[in-house]
């Protein structure tokens, strides 16, 4: 009986960890992507649940395998500029499922600094599994994604 209770608690904890991603447009018409709830002034808010089983079933088998073994996270900031945009566009062009983490608070900065081993937490930063790439350089990102088994095209 205890095994059933522990198993139920474990499964419920896993479901509670599903994360949300948001897409919205600000007053200037700029599109934002974030894991944080958009401000009340945001327009065209879209909410997506990350790590949803239904979404991953639609992906090709090779992509699902790579995503399970080597999840991809893109760290960005509101003032990141072209590096973040080009990096995001590259991941989307390749059809890579990724989580985008906005670095907006001092706690976020410290967490990113810790991930980078104490060095400068400038963005964009890409993680593929446990591998980290600082800044956007397409050849570096392609090498990490290829090594993780992600297909070169969607």
Secondary structure as UniProt FT lines:
FT   HELIX           2..16
FT   STRAND          20..25
FT   TURN            27..28
FT   STRAND          31..34
FT   TURN            40..41
FT   STRAND          43..49
FT   TURN            50..51
FT   HELIX           53..57
FT   HELIX           61..69
FT   STRAND          72..76
FT   TURN            78..79
FT   HELIX           82..94
FT   STRAND          98..102
FT   HELIX           106..115
FT   TURN            116..118
FT   STRAND          125..128
FT   TURN            129..130
FT   STRAND          131..134
FT   HELIX           138..147
FT   TURN            148..149
//
